[in-house]
Amino acid sequence: RTTLQETKKVLGVVSSTMQDQITVHLPAKDIVAGGLFGTLGVPQMYRVTPESQQRVMEILEMLGVADLAERDIKTLSTGQARRILLAPAHSSMIRKFLFLMSRRLVLIQKACTM
């Protein structure tokens, strides 16, 4: 049985107040890239590889906000900022979700063949 703490580790919340809590000026693409490190933005001690930069742009395109990649997060509308703030979850969560879904499909397949 999954505990609440375990569930919180894999869930993210994007609230209407998150944009107000951001006090730094960062390009939207850096907010998304921060998801690779579990931070808001890219820590100074890390470098984003070309492969990761490509992944960031793919995520932004998937969410329909690739044109905002260079824009400062603090200048975006609430809706735009929410999509950008949601994007870091995609950088790590999409793999977990796909794994979970593939596991579920295997279980369903097994149940159907019994």
C-alpha positions as CSV (number, residue, x, y, z in Angstrom):
1,R,0.0,0.0,0.0
2,T,1.3,3.4,-1.0
3,T,1.7,6.0,1.8
4,L,0.9,9.7,1.5
5,Q,4.6,10.6,1.8
6,E,5.5,8.3,-1.1
7,T,2.7,9.8,-3.1
8,K,3.9,13.4,-2.4
9,K,7.4,12.5,-3.8
10,V,5.9,11.9,-7.2
11,L,3.3,14.5,-7.3
12,G,3.8,18.2,-8.0
13,V,1.4,21.1,-7.4
14,V,1.3,24.2,-9.5
15,S,-0.8,26.7,-7.6
16,S,-1.9,30.2,-8.6
17,T,0.5,31.7,-6.0
18,M,3.7,30.0,-7.2
19,Q,4.5,32.7,-9.7
20,D,4.3,35.3,-6.9
21,Q,6.8,33.3,-4.8
22,I,9.5,33.5,-7.5
23,T,11.9,36.3,-6.6
24,V,14.6,35.7,-9.2
25,H,14.7,36.7,-12.9
26,L,15.2,33.5,-14.9
27,P,14.4,32.6,-18.5
28,A,11.6,30.1,-18.8
29,K,14.0,27.5,-20.2
30,D,16.1,27.6,-17.0
31,I,13.0,27.0,-14.9
32,V,12.3,23.9,-17.0
33,A,15.9,22.7,-16.9
34,G,15.9,23.1,-13.1
35,G,13.5,20.1,-13.1
36,L,16.5,18.0,-14.1
37,F,18.2,18.9,-10.8
38,G,15.1,19.2,-8.6
39,T,15.6,22.9,-8.2
40,L,14.2,26.2,-9.4
41,G,16.5,27.1,-12.2
42,V,19.9,25.5,-12.9
43,P,22.3,25.4,-9.9
44,Q,25.6,27.3,-10.7
45,M,27.7,24.1,-10.1
46,Y,25.9,22.3,-13.0
47,R,25.9,22.7,-16.7
48,V,23.0,21.8,-18.9
49,T,24.2,19.4,-21.7
50,P,23.1,19.9,-25.3
51,E,20.9,16.7,-24.9
52,S,19.2,18.2,-21.9
53,Q,18.7,21.5,-23.7
54,Q,17.0,19.7,-26.5
55,R,14.8,17.8,-24.0
56,V,13.8,21.1,-22.4
57,M,12.8,22.5,-25.8
58,E,10.8,19.3,-26.5
59,I,8.9,19.7,-23.2
60,L,8.2,23.4,-23.9
61,E,7.0,22.5,-27.4
62,M,4.8,19.7,-26.0
63,L,3.2,22.2,-23.6
64,G,2.8,24.8,-26.4
65,V,5.1,27.4,-24.9
66,A,8.4,27.0,-26.8
67,D,8.1,30.6,-27.9
68,L,8.5,31.6,-24.3
69,A,11.8,29.8,-23.7
70,E,13.9,33.0,-23.5
71,R,11.3,35.1,-21.6
72,D,11.8,36.0,-18.0
73,I,9.4,34.0,-15.8
74,K,8.4,37.2,-13.9
75,T,7.1,38.8,-17.1
76,L,4.7,36.0,-18.1
77,S,1.0,35.9,-17.7
78,T,-0.4,33.6,-15.0
79,G,-1.4,30.9,-17.5
80,Q,2.0,31.0,-19.3
81,A,3.8,30.9,-16.0
82,R,1.7,27.9,-14.8
83,R,2.7,25.9,-17.9
84,I,6.3,26.8,-17.4
85,L,6.1,25.8,-13.8
86,L,4.5,22.5,-14.7
87,A,7.2,21.7,-17.3
88,P,10.0,20.7,-14.9
89,A,7.8,17.8,-13.7
90,H,7.9,16.5,-17.3
91,S,11.6,16.3,-17.3
92,S,11.6,13.6,-14.7
93,M,8.0,12.5,-14.2
94,I,7.2,11.5,-17.8
95,R,9.6,8.5,-17.5
96,K,8.0,7.4,-14.2
97,F,4.5,7.8,-15.7
98,L,5.4,5.7,-18.8
99,F,7.0,3.1,-16.6
100,L,3.9,3.0,-14.4
101,M,1.6,2.8,-17.4
102,S,3.6,0.0,-19.0
103,R,3.5,-2.0,-15.8
104,R,-0.3,-1.5,-15.6
105,L,-0.7,-2.7,-19.2
106,V,1.3,-5.8,-18.5
107,L,-0.9,-6.6,-15.6
108,I,-4.1,-6.0,-17.7
109,Q,-2.7,-8.2,-20.5
110,K,-2.0,-11.0,-18.0
111,A,-5.5,-10.7,-16.5
112,C,-7.1,-10.9,-20.0
113,T,-5.2,-14.0,-21.0
114,M,-6.1,-16.0,-17.9
